[in-house]
Amino acid sequence: MNYYQLEPFGGEPLDTQMGILISIVASAMRSRGTRAFRGQDFMMWDRTSQQRDPATMESEMTAWARAHNERVKANRGKGR
């Protein structure tokens, strides 16, 4: 635990490091006059967002799953 506090490793710190690295490469290859990329542009999540309520997330995911299942049922037999 003490070492992790000095030198974070694993999931989130590694994603941050890779986002920064990718932003450097992408910025070097961008068109003239466009803004430089930031590490956050390549992150899978938004650290500035608020923590979401689990019940709200569950209801949103359930609604998405129902809509998805309805589309799958509607497309059965249509060559998909």
Secondary structure, DSSP 8 states (H G I E B T S, - for coil): -HHHHHS--SHHHHHHHHHHHHHHHHHHTS-TTS----GGGG-SS-TTS----HHHHHHHHHHHHHHHHHHHHHHTTTT-
